[in-house]
C-alpha cells in the first residue's frame, strides 16, 4: 500500500516504513504527525484518486529528528567587472518515518 501526500509545496510517494526528509514541521521529535493532504492511495489494483484531495484519508508519520541539510554555495561572478558575491545556505528539514496509511 502506498500513498501520494503533499507537504511543503512538494509531493511524495510514501509507504509504511519509508523514511524521508520533508520541509520543517512544527512537531517535536518522537511525536506523531498526521498528513491530511493525501492526493492518492493505492492498494494493489484498488486505486483512489482525490479531486484534488481524498476526504478523510491521512498518513501517520513519526517525527524522528529535525536537522539542516548540506551547505549550498551560491556564487555570482561577472568577469572583467570586478564583481563577485558569495553566499551559503543550509535548508532546514524534518526527518519522518511513515507509520501507516489510512483511507478514512
C-alpha positions as CSV (number, residue, x, y, z in Angstrom):
1,X,0.0,0.0,0.0
2,X,1.3,3.4,-0.9
3,X,0.1,7.0,-1.0
4,X,0.9,10.3,-2.5
5,X,1.0,13.2,0.0
6,X,1.6,16.9,-0.3
7,X,3.6,18.8,2.2
8,X,5.9,21.8,2.0
9,X,4.9,22.6,-1.6
10,X,6.1,19.1,-2.8
11,X,4.6,15.7,-3.4
12,X,6.0,12.5,-2.0
13,X,5.1,8.8,-2.8
14,X,5.2,7.0,0.6
15,X,4.5,3.6,2.0
16,X,4.7,2.3,5.6
17,X,8.3,2.0,6.8
18,X,9.7,4.7,4.5
19,X,12.0,7.4,5.9
20,X,12.2,10.8,4.2
21,X,13.2,14.4,4.7
22,X,10.4,17.0,4.4
23,X,10.2,20.7,5.0
24,X,10.3,21.7,8.6
25,X,7.2,20.6,10.6
26,X,6.0,22.2,13.8
27,X,6.1,19.0,15.8
28,X,8.5,17.6,18.5
29,X,10.9,14.7,17.8
30,X,9.3,11.4,18.8
31,X,5.7,12.6,18.3
32,X,3.3,11.5,15.6
33,X,2.3,13.8,12.7
34,X,-0.8,13.4,10.5
35,X,-0.5,14.4,6.9
36,X,-4.1,15.2,5.9
37,X,-3.4,16.4,2.3
38,X,-3.5,12.9,0.6
39,X,-3.7,13.0,-3.2
40,X,-3.9,9.3,-3.9
41,X,-3.9,5.9,-2.2
42,X,-3.1,2.7,-4.0
43,X,-3.5,-0.8,-2.6
44,X,-2.7,-3.3,-5.4
45,X,-5.3,-2.7,-8.1
46,X,-7.6,-0.7,-5.8
47,X,-6.6,3.0,-6.5
48,X,-8.4,6.0,-5.0
49,X,-7.6,9.4,-6.5
50,X,-8.8,12.7,-5.0
51,X,-10.0,15.8,-6.7
52,X,-7.7,17.3,-5.6
53,X,-7.6,15.7,-2.0
54,X,-9.1,12.5,-0.6
55,X,-11.7,13.2,2.0
56,X,-10.9,11.6,5.4
57,X,-7.7,10.0,4.3
58,X,-4.5,10.6,6.3
59,X,-0.9,9.3,6.5
60,X,0.5,9.0,10.0
61,X,4.2,9.6,10.4
62,X,6.6,9.6,13.4
63,X,9.0,12.6,13.7
64,X,12.5,11.2,14.0
65,X,14.6,14.4,14.2
66,X,15.0,18.0,13.0
67,X,18.1,18.9,11.1
68,X,19.9,21.0,8.5
69,X,21.0,19.9,5.1
70,X,24.3,20.2,3.3
71,X,25.7,23.7,2.7
72,X,24.9,25.0,-0.8
73,X,27.4,27.6,-2.2
74,X,25.9,30.5,-4.2
75,X,28.4,32.3,-6.3
76,X,27.7,35.3,-8.5
77,X,30.5,36.4,-10.8
78,X,31.0,38.7,-13.7
79,X,34.3,38.6,-15.5
80,X,36.3,41.8,-16.0
81,X,33.8,43.8,-14.0
82,X,35.4,43.4,-10.5
83,X,32.1,41.8,-9.3
84,X,32.0,38.7,-7.1
85,X,29.4,37.7,-4.5
86,X,29.4,34.5,-2.4
87,X,26.8,33.2,-0.1
88,X,25.9,29.9,1.6
89,X,22.6,28.3,2.5
90,X,21.6,25.3,4.7
91,X,17.9,24.2,4.4
92,X,16.1,23.1,7.5
93,X,14.3,19.7,7.3
94,X,12.4,17.2,9.4
95,X,13.1,13.5,9.1
96,X,10.0,11.4,9.4
97,X,9.2,7.7,9.3
98,X,5.8,6.7,7.8
99,X,3.9,4.5,10.2
100,X,0.6,3.9,8.4
101,X,-1.7,4.9,5.6
102,X,-5.4,5.3,6.4
103,X,-8.3,5.6,3.9
104,X,-10.7,7.2,6.4
